[in-house]
Amino acid sequence: MDIDRHWLCPNIRDYWTIRPNKRGDRHYLCAKHDDRRIALCPDRAFVLQHFTGKFTLAKVQQRYERKRNGTDPQFVANFIDELIDRGVLAFDPHDTLPDRPVGSLRACVEWDLQPEGYWILNNPVAGKAMEVAPEDRGAIADLGWFPDRKLCETHGLRPQKLEMLRKYLGACAMLEGVEPPEQKRGKLNPMQLLFFTVKLCDPDPWLSRHVGKLHWIWTRSFWYGFLACLSLMGVVGLTQAPALIEYGVELWASQGAGLLLKYIVAGLVVLSIHELGHAFTLRHFGKPVTNMGLMFMCLFPAAYTDSTNSYGLSRQKRMLVVAAGVLTQLAIAAIALLAWNFTTAGHWLAETSYLMLTASLVTVLLNLNPLAKFDGYHLLVAATRINGLRGRAIAFYQRKFKGEAEIEPPHHRPILAAYAPVSLVYIVIIFGVLFGNLFHFALTTLSAPVMLLFLLWLTYYTLWESPAS
């Protein structure tokens, strides 16, 4: 039977109840007014919990795919057909949601209340999420259904704040009939060579198949043991620091610059496992991971995971997703230190474990820098709940200089005021040193070719017409 995706799954609670067996591995749909009983697998029991008259077929299917790792796109529709055939449901083809006005929240959008009191507005279809303050929830829910003047009067909003909310919602694909703006493809800029990404795969199906095998990692007992082992190996590492430094000096003396290639390979292995830590943790919390690949920083490759969907999690879970990579590296360092201690000098395993140990620790220190957009920055964003921290910090001062009204919440303003100047100083120093060395090397070593390439690029950038978006 062809059922519209906007068909409302009816409320069955007045006539049916779902009861688990003693072991909890099977459920039964039991009629309240007679002795009918239908056996249910856990997936079907999960779906039936949403038959409350509030969810459409499409939304129940989305929740089934996200929270039960379902792969059948017709699972809910086929199950509804079964329920109709068995007399549990009576199909009404007109029982659908009314058309939603342009500018209102899309039907697939979900509200998730967080323990800290704020809301996460989540669009599982587009893979977008945004944080909503409690005082803004009512106005957002009424968008598109009432004129702007009435919205501002009812919810006590300034027109500028309402327009800002509408802009953010549109950019996150939350509004009916409003598509996120496409990014224009600009001209080639040498700055793009400093950082760019290459998507390699969609790992979500593979992660979904294997994440269940690792459920023990996120148990409290495992974390107590894990932190105890890390503390113990940290003490061992500190006591052995002179021996480790001496071993590193001997390796460099015997292999010279050839050691750098091995060190780079070790770093790539460590960072790849680091990214799997992010991916598995995000998948464990029920969010899809749709993109993994390589990122290049100054042409140096490293693995990356698109963890944008973590923005739909609570602050605590979001911080765990970010921290998972660092904790994975610390685990690698602890295992490598243990292997180094039980391996004789000169053996290949001693050298390998030493390279893995140092690569893990060095990249952890770099990664925890909150002024660069690595894990340290994202941890700070998750802890403060100021998404887009750097951009908002700079915009905070721009409004000050222009004399415009402040739109940031009062509790965010001290953080933004402190972060912006420190971040700008850091960027100026890093890029100043980087470009200074690059220009010095180019002009003293490759002066003629570099000047020719620069003139060709300048001609292209100023005279060539930009490609269409």
C-alpha positions as CSV (number, residue, x, y, z in Angstrom):
1,M,0.0,0.0,0.0
2,D,1.4,3.4,-0.9
3,I,1.5,5.6,2.2
4,D,2.4,9.3,2.1
5,R,5.6,10.1,4.0
6,H,3.7,12.8,5.9
7,W,1.1,10.3,7.1
8,L,0.7,10.7,10.9
9,C,1.4,7.5,12.8
10,P,-1.8,7.3,15.1
11,N,-1.9,7.1,18.8
12,I,-2.4,3.4,19.7
13,R,-2.0,3.7,23.5
14,D,-5.7,3.7,24.2
15,Y,-6.0,0.2,22.6
16,W,-2.6,-1.4,22.7
17,T,0.4,-1.6,25.1
18,I,3.9,-2.8,24.5
19,R,5.3,-5.3,27.1
20,P,8.8,-6.8,27.2
21,N,9.5,-10.4,28.2
22,K,11.7,-11.1,31.3
23,R,14.9,-11.3,29.3
24,G,14.2,-8.1,27.4
25,D,15.1,-9.6,24.1
26,R,11.5,-9.6,22.7
27,H,8.4,-7.4,23.1
28,Y,4.7,-8.1,22.7
29,L,2.0,-5.8,21.4
30,C,-0.9,-6.6,23.7
31,A,-4.5,-5.5,23.1
32,K,-6.2,-3.8,26.1
33,H,-9.7,-5.0,25.4
34,D,-9.2,-8.6,24.3
35,D,-6.5,-11.4,24.5
36,R,-4.7,-10.6,21.2
37,R,-0.9,-10.6,21.5
38,I,1.7,-10.0,18.7
39,A,5.4,-10.8,19.1
40,L,7.7,-7.9,18.2
41,C,11.4,-7.7,17.5
42,P,13.3,-4.8,19.3
43,D,13.3,-2.7,16.1
44,R,9.5,-3.0,15.7
45,A,9.0,-2.3,19.4
46,F,11.1,0.9,19.0
47,V,9.1,2.0,16.0
48,L,5.7,1.4,17.8
49,Q,6.9,3.6,20.7
50,H,6.5,6.6,18.3
51,F,2.8,5.8,17.5
52,T,1.5,8.6,19.7
53,G,-0.2,10.8,17.0
54,K,2.7,13.3,16.9
55,F,5.2,11.7,14.4
56,T,5.0,11.3,10.7
57,L,6.1,8.2,8.9
58,A,9.1,10.0,7.6
59,K,10.2,11.2,11.1
60,V,9.8,7.7,12.6
61,Q,11.9,6.2,9.7
62,Q,14.6,8.8,10.4
63,R,14.7,8.0,14.1
64,Y,14.8,4.3,13.3
65,E,17.8,4.8,11.0
66,R,19.7,7.0,13.4
67,K,19.0,5.3,16.7
68,R,18.7,1.7,15.6
69,N,21.3,1.9,12.8
70,G,18.6,0.7,10.4
71,T,19.5,0.3,6.7
72,D,16.0,-0.6,5.2
73,P,14.5,2.7,3.9
74,Q,11.1,1.1,3.8
75,F,11.2,-0.5,7.2
76,V,8.5,1.6,8.8
77,A,6.2,1.7,5.8
78,N,6.4,-2.1,5.5
79,F,5.7,-2.5,9.2
80,I,2.6,-0.2,8.9
81,D,1.4,-2.4,6.1
82,E,1.7,-5.5,8.4
83,L,-0.2,-3.7,11.2
84,I,-3.0,-2.8,8.8
85,D,-3.2,-6.4,7.5
86,R,-3.4,-7.7,11.1
87,G,-6.1,-5.3,12.0
88,V,-4.0,-3.2,14.5
89,L,-4.4,0.0,12.3
90,A,-7.1,1.3,10.0
91,F,-5.5,3.3,7.2
92,D,-6.8,6.8,6.4
93,P,-5.0,8.2,3.4
94,H,-6.2,11.7,4.3
95,D,-4.5,11.6,7.7
96,T,-1.5,13.7,6.8
97,L,0.1,16.9,7.9
98,P,-1.1,20.1,6.4
99,D,1.2,21.9,4.0
100,R,3.6,24.0,6.0
101,P,4.1,27.7,5.0
102,V,7.4,28.9,3.5
103,G,9.7,30.1,6.2
104,S,8.3,27.7,8.9
105,L,10.3,24.9,10.5
106,R,10.6,21.8,8.3
107,A,8.5,18.8,9.3
108,C,11.6,16.7,9.8
109,V,13.2,19.1,12.4
110,E,13.4,17.8,15.9
111,W,13.7,19.6,19.3
112,D,16.1,18.0,21.8
113,L,16.2,19.5,25.3
114,Q,19.6,19.3,26.9
115,P,20.3,18.9,30.6
116,E,21.9,22.4,30.8
117,G,18.5,23.9,29.8
118,Y,19.1,24.9,26.2
119,W,17.7,23.2,23.1
120,I,19.3,21.6,20.1
121,L,17.4,22.0,16.9
122,N,18.3,19.1,14.6
123,N,17.6,18.4,11.0
124,P,18.6,14.7,10.6
125,V,17.8,14.7,6.8
126,A,20.3,17.5,6.0
127,G,22.7,16.5,8.9
128,K,22.5,20.0,10.4
129,A,22.0,21.1,14.0
130,M,22.1,24.4,15.9
131,E,21.8,25.5,19.5
132,V,18.7,27.5,20.6
133,A,18.4,29.5,23.8
134,P,15.3,28.8,25.8
135,E,14.0,32.3,25.3
136,D,14.1,31.9,21.5
137,R,12.3,28.6,21.2
138,G,8.8,30.0,21.0
139,A,9.6,32.5,18.3
140,I,11.4,29.9,16.2
141,A,8.4,27.5,16.5
142,D,6.0,30.3,15.3
143,L,8.2,31.4,12.3
144,G,6.2,31.4,9.1
145,W,2.9,31.0,10.8
146,F,2.5,34.6,12.0
147,P,3.6,38.1,10.7
148,D,7.0,39.3,11.9
149,R,5.4,42.2,13.8
150,K,3.2,39.8,15.8
151,L,6.2,37.5,16.5
152,C,8.3,40.4,17.9
153,E,5.4,41.6,20.1
154,T,4.5,38.1,21.4
155,H,8.0,37.0,22.1
156,G,9.6,40.3,23.0
157,L,12.2,40.2,20.2
158,R,13.8,43.1,18.3
159,P,13.4,42.9,14.5
160,Q,17.2,42.6,14.2
161,K,17.3,39.5,16.5
162,L,14.4,37.9,14.6
163,E,16.2,38.5,11.3
164,M,19.4,37.0,12.7
165,L,17.5,33.9,13.9
166,R,15.9,33.5,10.4
167,K,19.4,33.8,8.8
168,Y,20.9,31.1,11.0
169,L,17.9,28.8,10.6
170,G,18.1,29.2,6.8
171,A,21.8,28.5,6.7
172,C,21.2,25.3,8.7
173,A,18.4,24.0,6.4
174,M,15.8,24.3,9.1
175,L,13.1,26.3,7.2
176,E,10.6,25.2,4.6
177,G,11.3,26.5,1.1
178,V,14.6,28.0,2.2
179,E,17.8,26.3,1.0
180,P,21.2,27.1,2.5
181,P,23.2,29.5,0.3
182,E,25.7,27.9,-2.0
183,Q,29.3,28.8,-1.5
184,K,30.7,30.6,-4.5
185,R,33.7,29.0,-6.2
186,G,36.2,31.8,-6.1
187,K,39.5,32.2,-7.9
188,L,42.5,30.2,-7.1
189,N,44.3,31.7,-4.2
190,P,47.8,30.6,-2.9
191,M,46.3,30.7,0.6
192,Q,44.2,27.7,-0.3
193,L,47.3,25.6,-0.4
194,L,47.9,26.2,3.3
195,F,44.8,24.2,4.1
196,F,42.4,22.1,2.0
197,T,40.7,18.7,2.3
198,V,40.1,15.7,0.1
199,K,37.1,13.5,0.8
200,L,37.9,9.8,0.6
201,C,34.9,7.9,1.8
202,D,31.6,7.7,3.7
203,P,32.5,5.5,6.7
204,D,29.0,5.5,8.3
205,P,27.9,2.0,7.1
206,W,31.2,0.4,8.2
207,L,31.1,2.3,11.6
208,S,27.5,1.2,12.1
209,R,28.4,-2.4,11.6
210,H,31.3,-2.4,14.1
211,V,30.5,0.2,16.7
212,G,28.5,-2.4,18.7
213,K,31.6,-4.5,19.2
214,L,33.2,-1.6,21.1
215,H,30.4,-0.7,23.4
216,W,32.5,-1.7,26.4
217,I,34.8,1.3,25.7
218,W,32.2,3.8,26.8
219,T,31.4,2.0,30.1
220,R,32.3,3.6,33.4
221,S,34.4,0.7,34.7
222,F,36.6,0.8,31.5
223,W,37.2,4.5,32.0
224,Y,38.3,4.1,35.6
225,G,40.8,1.4,34.6
226,F,41.9,3.4,31.5
227,L,42.6,6.6,33.5
228,A,44.4,4.6,36.2
229,C,46.7,3.0,33.5
230,L,47.3,6.4,31.9
231,S,48.3,7.9,35.3
232,L,50.7,5.0,36.0
233,M,52.3,5.2,32.5
234,G,52.6,9.0,32.9
235,V,54.6,8.5,36.1
236,V,56.8,5.9,34.4
237,G,57.4,8.2,31.4
238,L,58.4,11.1,33.6
239,T,60.9,8.9,35.5
240,Q,62.4,7.6,32.2
241,A,62.5,11.0,30.5
242,P,66.3,11.2,30.5
243,A,66.7,7.7,29.0
244,L,64.0,8.5,26.3
245,I,65.8,11.7,25.3
246,E,69.2,9.9,25.2
247,Y,67.6,7.2,23.0
248,G,66.2,9.8,20.6
249,V,69.6,11.5,20.3
250,E,71.2,8.2,19.4
251,L,68.6,7.5,16.8
252,W,69.2,10.9,15.2
253,A,72.9,10.5,15.3
254,S,72.8,7.1,13.6
255,Q,70.1,7.9,11.0
256,G,70.1,11.6,10.5
257,A,67.5,13.2,8.2
258,G,66.3,9.7,7.2
259,L,64.6,9.4,10.5
260,L,62.2,12.2,9.6
261,L,60.5,10.1,7.0
262,K,59.8,7.3,9.5
263,Y,58.6,9.9,12.0
264,I,56.1,11.4,9.4
265,V,54.8,7.9,8.7
266,A,54.4,7.2,12.5
267,G,52.6,10.6,12.8
268,L,50.2,9.7,10.0
269,V,49.3,6.3,11.6
270,V,48.7,8.0,15.0
271,L,46.5,10.7,13.5
272,S,44.5,8.1,11.5
273,I,43.7,6.2,14.7
274,H,43.0,9.5,16.4
275,E,40.3,10.2,13.8
276,L,38.8,6.8,14.3
277,G,38.4,7.7,18.0
278,H,36.3,10.7,17.0
279,A,34.3,8.7,14.4
280,F,33.4,5.7,16.7
281,T,32.5,8.0,19.6
282,L,30.2,10.1,17.4
283,R,28.6,7.0,16.0
284,H,28.2,5.5,19.5
285,F,26.1,8.5,20.4
286,G,23.8,7.9,17.5
287,K,25.0,10.5,15.0
288,P,26.1,9.6,11.5
289,V,29.7,10.1,10.2
290,T,29.4,10.8,6.5
291,N,32.8,12.1,5.6
292,M,36.4,11.0,6.2
293,G,39.5,11.9,4.2
294,L,42.7,13.8,4.1
295,M,43.5,17.3,5.0
296,F,46.6,19.1,3.9
297,M,48.2,21.8,6.0
298,C,51.1,23.5,4.2
299,L,51.0,20.4,1.9
300,F,51.5,18.1,4.9
301,P,48.9,15.4,4.9
302,A,46.8,14.2,7.8
303,A,43.5,12.3,8.3
304,Y,40.3,14.1,9.2
305,T,36.8,13.2,10.3
306,D,33.8,15.4,9.6
307,S,32.2,15.5,13.1
308,T,29.7,18.3,12.3
309,N,26.9,16.1,13.6
310,S,28.3,16.4,17.1
311,Y,26.7,19.8,17.2
312,G,23.4,18.0,17.7
313,L,24.6,16.4,21.0
314,S,24.6,17.7,24.5
315,R,27.6,19.6,25.7
316,Q,29.0,16.6,27.7
317,K,28.7,14.2,24.8
318,R,30.1,16.8,22.3
319,M,33.1,17.3,24.5
320,L,33.6,13.5,24.7
321,V,33.5,13.3,20.9
322,V,36.2,15.9,20.6
323,A,38.3,14.5,23.5
324,A,38.1,11.0,22.1
325,G,40.9,11.7,19.6
326,V,43.3,13.0,22.2
327,L,42.5,10.1,24.6
328,T,43.1,7.7,21.8
329,Q,46.6,9.2,21.2
330,L,47.4,9.0,24.9
331,A,46.4,5.3,24.8
332,I,48.8,4.8,21.9
333,A,51.6,6.6,23.8
334,A,51.0,4.4,26.9
335,I,51.1,1.2,24.8
336,A,54.2,2.4,22.9
337,L,56.0,3.3,26.2
338,L,55.2,-0.2,27.6
339,A,56.5,-1.8,24.4
340,W,59.7,0.3,24.5
341,N,60.4,-0.9,28.0
342,F,60.1,-4.6,27.1
343,T,62.1,-4.4,23.9
344,T,65.9,-4.6,23.7
345,A,67.8,-1.6,22.1
346,G,68.5,-2.1,18.4
347,H,65.4,-4.1,17.8
348,W,63.0,-2.7,15.2
349,L,60.1,-2.7,17.7
350,A,62.1,-0.4,20.0
351,E,62.5,2.2,17.3
352,T,58.9,1.9,16.1
353,S,57.5,2.1,19.6
354,Y,59.7,5.2,20.4
355,L,58.5,6.9,17.2
356,M,54.9,6.1,18.0
357,L,55.3,7.4,21.5
358,T,56.9,10.7,20.5
359,A,54.6,11.3,17.6
360,S,51.6,10.8,19.8
361,L,52.8,13.2,22.5
362,V,54.0,15.9,20.1
363,T,50.7,15.9,18.1
364,V,48.7,15.9,21.3
365,L,50.4,19.1,22.4
366,L,49.9,20.7,19.0
367,N,46.3,19.5,18.9
368,L,45.3,21.0,22.2
369,N,46.2,24.5,21.2
370,P,42.9,26.5,21.5
371,L,44.1,29.2,19.2
372,A,44.3,27.0,16.1
373,K,41.2,25.2,14.8
374,F,42.2,21.8,16.2
375,D,40.7,19.8,19.0
376,G,41.7,22.3,21.7
377,Y,39.7,24.9,19.9
378,H,36.7,22.6,19.4
379,L,36.9,21.6,23.1
380,L,36.7,25.3,24.1
381,V,33.7,25.8,21.7
382,A,31.9,22.8,23.2
383,A,32.7,23.9,26.8
384,T,31.6,27.5,26.3
385,R,28.7,26.6,23.8
386,I,29.8,29.5,21.6
387,N,29.7,27.9,18.1
388,G,31.9,29.8,15.6
389,L,33.9,31.2,18.5
390,R,36.6,32.9,16.5
391,G,34.3,34.5,13.9
392,R,31.9,35.7,16.7
393,A,34.8,37.1,18.7
394,I,36.0,39.2,15.8
395,A,32.4,40.3,15.0
396,F,32.1,41.3,18.7
397,Y,34.8,43.9,18.3
398,Q,33.6,45.0,14.8
399,R,30.2,45.9,16.3
400,K,32.0,47.8,19.1
401,F,34.0,49.9,16.6
402,K,30.9,50.6,14.4
403,G,28.8,51.5,17.5
404,E,26.2,48.9,16.7
405,A,24.0,47.2,19.3
406,E,25.4,44.1,20.9
407,I,23.5,40.9,20.0
408,E,25.6,38.4,22.0
409,P,24.2,37.1,25.3
410,P,25.8,38.8,28.3
411,H,27.5,35.6,29.6
412,H,29.3,35.2,26.3
413,R,30.7,38.7,26.0
414,P,33.7,38.3,28.4
415,I,34.9,35.1,26.6
416,L,34.6,36.8,23.2
417,A,36.4,39.9,24.4
418,A,39.3,37.8,25.8
419,Y,39.6,35.4,22.9
420,A,39.7,37.8,19.9
421,P,42.9,39.7,20.7
422,V,44.8,36.6,21.8
423,S,43.7,34.8,18.6
424,L,44.6,37.7,16.3
425,V,48.1,38.0,17.9
426,Y,48.6,34.3,17.5
427,I,47.6,34.3,13.8
428,V,49.8,37.3,13.0
429,I,52.8,35.7,14.6
430,I,52.3,32.2,13.0
431,F,51.6,33.6,9.5
432,G,54.2,36.3,9.8
433,V,56.9,33.7,10.6
434,L,55.6,31.3,7.9
435,F,55.3,33.8,5.1
436,G,58.6,35.5,6.1
437,N,60.5,32.2,5.8
438,L,58.7,31.3,2.5
439,F,59.4,34.7,0.9
440,H,63.0,34.7,2.1
441,F,63.6,31.2,0.6
442,A,61.7,32.0,-2.6
443,L,63.5,35.3,-3.3
444,T,67.0,34.1,-2.4
445,T,66.8,30.6,-4.0
446,L,64.1,30.6,-6.6
447,S,63.9,34.3,-7.4
448,A,63.3,34.2,-11.2
449,P,60.7,31.3,-11.4
450,V,58.9,32.6,-8.3
451,M,58.6,36.1,-9.7
452,L,57.3,34.8,-13.0
453,L,54.7,32.6,-11.3
454,F,53.7,35.5,-9.0
455,L,53.1,37.8,-12.0
456,L,51.1,35.1,-13.9
457,W,48.9,34.6,-10.8
458,L,48.5,38.4,-10.3
459,T,47.4,38.8,-13.9
460,Y,44.9,35.9,-13.6
461,Y,43.6,37.1,-10.3
462,T,43.0,40.7,-11.3
463,L,42.0,40.4,-15.0
464,W,40.4,36.9,-15.4
465,E,36.7,36.7,-14.8
466,S,35.6,34.7,-11.8
467,P,33.9,31.4,-12.7
468,A,30.2,31.0,-12.1
469,S,29.1,29.7,-8.7
